[in-house]
Amino acid sequence: MIIQLQNDQAVACIDTMGAQLISLKDQAGLEYIWQRDPDIWKNCSPILFPIVGNLRDGKTRINGSEYEIEKHGPCKTLEFQVVSADERETVFSLTQDRFPEGTYPYEFELRVRYRLEGSRLTAALEVENRDKDSIWYCLGFHTGFRCPLNEEEKFEDYYLEFLEEQKYGYRRYDVERLEFDMSKEYPFPGKDGLRIPLTRELFANDAFWFDHPSSKSVSLKSEKGEKGVQVDYEDFDTVAFWTQTREDAAFLCIEPWNGSAVCSDEDNEFIHKNHIRKLETGKTAVYTMTVHLLGNR
């Protein structure tokens, strides 16, 4: 089922399958979200929980037992329940009983809340611990924005721009070992720690990841147009960027994470994962990402 939010400046559509944002259009009807293409990338904005990326050999150990969790977790293939919905806000819910057996041992409710205000869409992940003990998890967004937005532009016309100067470098994914290489920090791939010109070569090793971002806001902009997006991610420790190297992969994913794919300096104990979150019994934690549509009045 598709839920629609709308006002006089924007329209957003969310699929109950995975609670994925599948469309975000401005008042002129311009689409900002990658439209799912199974021959290129079949998703568009999957919710990542209870892991981000892959585990070593697809498995992890929790409280002495082994669990098998698919890449990014199973949320993208599960139907969420609609808790509430109107033109301004909708809330989706998923609990542990929908997870495949042997995936994750904790009792929880994951709510995904979308709110549209003007040309700004806020998405929040709300994790409630319903277990008798503390729970551990990673989580994040994986939103694919159309890039380029217009036919007269190309991918290389675009750039990423941080709100504040990035003081640290980034990590590369080792596509042979299927892990982030933590033995080396690569220099910021642009000028002044602020702007990264986009090229396909940047993604030759899959995603690149800032595990110590100095800024909690980044924009995707074009040298040839005013339209773009600004993404704020105050509640996330890290941010990654991903697309494919093929020319017809007309998207760029901006991915705020608490956690990551397996790192070279990690063992297989779940609680040892970088940037993992711990939540006490009965508590709820909220993690928010806000998307601003740029160049709209």
N, C-alpha and C positions, 0 to 999 in steps of 0.2 A: 504494500500500500504506500502511496506517495502522499506526504503531508506538505502543504504549501503555506508559506508565510509571505505576506505582501504588505506594502504600503505604497505611497506615491513616488518613492525613490528606488525601490528594489523589490525583487521577488526571489525567494529561496525555496527550493524543493528538497525534501529529505525522504529517503527510502527507509521504510521500517526494516528491510533486510539490511542488517548491519548498522542501522542508524546513520547511513552515509549521506552526506551532503552531495546531491547529484546535480544541482543547478543553482547558480547565483547570477542573476541578471540585473543590470542597472535599468534606469528609467527609459533608456533608449533601446532596451532589448538586447544589449551586448552580453554574451555569455562569458563568465569568468572561470568556470569549472570545466576541467577535462571531461569530455563526454565518452563514456566507457567504450573501449574498442577491444574485443577479445583477441584480435590479432596483434595488438601492440601492448596494451595494459588494460586488463578487464575491470579494474577498480577505478575509483576516482578520489575517494577520501575515507579510507578505512579507519576505524577506531582500533587503536593498539592497546590490548590488555589481555592477560596479565604480564605479557612480555612485549618487548620492542625488538624487532629483528629476529634473528635466529639464535637458537641454543647450540652448543657444541654437540654434534650428532643428534640434534633435535631433542635432547633430553636434559633433565636437571634433577637435583636431589633436594627434597624438601622434608625436613623432620625425619631423615633417615630412609625415606622411600624415594624411588625413582618415578618421575613423571615425564610424559612425552607431550610437548606442546608445539603445535605447528608455528611456522614463522609468523610473527606479529600477533599470535593468539587467534582463537576461533571466532571472534566477534563478527568479522566481515561476512561470515557465512551463516549467521544466526539471525532469526527474526526477533526483533525487539517488540515489546508491548508498548502501546501508546498510553501514557499516563494522563496527559492532558494535551489539548491542541486548540489554538485559536489563530487569528491572523498575525499576531505579534510573537507568540511563543509556543513551543511544543516541547514536551518532555517524553523521553523513551526510557524503558527499563529492561534490564537483563539480570537474571540471577543464576547462581551456580548450577541449578538443576538443568539448565539448557546446555551446559558444557558437556562435551563427550566424556565418558567415563575414563578415569585415569589421567585426566588433564591437569587438574588443579584441586588441592585438598580443602580450600577454605570456603566458608559460607559468606556471601556478599550480595549486595545489590549494586549494580553499575547503572547510574542514570546519565543520560546524555541530554542536555538542555540546549536548545537553540533559541535565540532571541534576536529579532530584527528590529532595529531602531534607525530610521532614516536609511542611509547607505552603509550602515555598520551592522555586521552580523557577529554576535557573540556565541561561541560554542563552549559549553562547560561539561567536563567529566566529573561526576559526583560519585565517589566511592564510599559506600556504607559498609562497615564491618558488622556482619551478623553472626560471626563466629564466636565461640566461647573463649578463644585466645586471640592474640594479636595476629594480624595478617600482613603478608609481604607481597608487593606487586610492583611492576613497572607499567607505564602507560604513556600514551602520546597520541598526537594527530599525524595524519599522513595525507594532507590535502593537496591534490593536484590542480594547479592553476593553468589555464590555457596560456601557452606561450609559443608563438605570438598570439595576440588577441585579434589582429586584423590580417587580412590576406596580403596587404601590401607590405607587411613587415616580415622579418625572419627572426629566428631564435637568437641569432648573434646581435640583433639590435637591442637586446634587453640586458639589464644588469641588476644585481642585488645591491641594495644600499642599507647599511646598518645605521641606526639612529645615533649610536655612539661608537667611537673608534674601538675596533677589535684589537686587544692587546696581546692575544695569544693566537697561535696557529691552529691548524686543523688536523684531524686524523683521517687516514686513508683506510679503506676496506681492502683486506687481502683476499682477492677473489679465488685464490688457490686454497688457502687455509680456511676460508669462510669465517673470518674474524677481523675485527679492527686491530691494526698493528699499533700497539701502544709504545713501541720502542722508539718511535720517531714522531716529532711534531713538525708538520710542514708549514712553511711560511704562509701568511695570508696571501691568497691568490689575486691580489689587486693592489690598488694604490691607497696610501694613507690609512689603511685599516678600516675603510668605510665602504668602498665600492668594489664589487666583483663583476667584471664583464663576463657574460656568459659565452661559453664555447662548448661544443660537444666533447672536446678532449678532457674537460674538467671531470667528466663522469666515466672516463675509461675504466676506473676502478670502482664502479658502482657509486654509492653515496659518498659525500664527504661531510665530515661531522665536526662541529665545534663543541668540544666537551667542556670548555670554559668560556662561554660567550660573554663579552663585556656589555653587550647590548641585549635588551629584551624586546627589541622591535626591529623588523627588517622589512624593506619594501622591494617589490618587483616592479621595475619601471622600464620604459622604452626610450631610446634616444630619439625616436621618430614620432612619438605621440604622448598625449597627456594621461591616457588611461593606464591603470595598473592597480596593484593592491599593496596595502600595508598590513602586516601581521604582527600583532602584539602577543607576547607569551610570557607574562610576568611570573606565572606559577610553575614554569619549567626550567630545569637546570641547564639543558643543552638544546642545540638545534642542528638539524641536518638538512641537506639538500640533495635531491635525486631526480634524475630523468634517465632516459636511455640515449645511447649514442646515435641511434638511427635517426635519420632526418625527419621521418614522419611521426616521431614521438613529440607532438606539439604540446608539451606540458612541462611544468617544473613543479616538483613537490617541495613545499616548505613544511618541515616536520619538527615541531617542538616535542622534545622527549624528556621524560624522567626514566632513564635506563638507556639501553642500546642493544644492538646485536652483541654476541659474545666478544669479549676483548682478549687479547693475547695474554694479559696478565691476570686473568680470572681463572679460578678453578670451576668445578661444576656444581658447587653449592649455591642454591638460589639466593640465599640471603647475602652472599658475597658479591652479587652483581652491582656494577657501578650505578650510582644514583637511584638505587632501589628505594621504595617507600615502605614504611612500617606504619600500621594504623591500629590503634588500641580498640578493644572490644566496645561496641556501641557507638563509636565515633564515626563521623563523616568528614571526608576531605574533598575539597573542590579545586579543580585545575581548569583555568580559563584561557581560551585563545580568542582573540578578536580580529576580525577581518574588516578592514576599511577599503571601500572602493574609491580609488583615486581618480581625479579628473571629472568628478560628477558634482553638479550644483544642486 
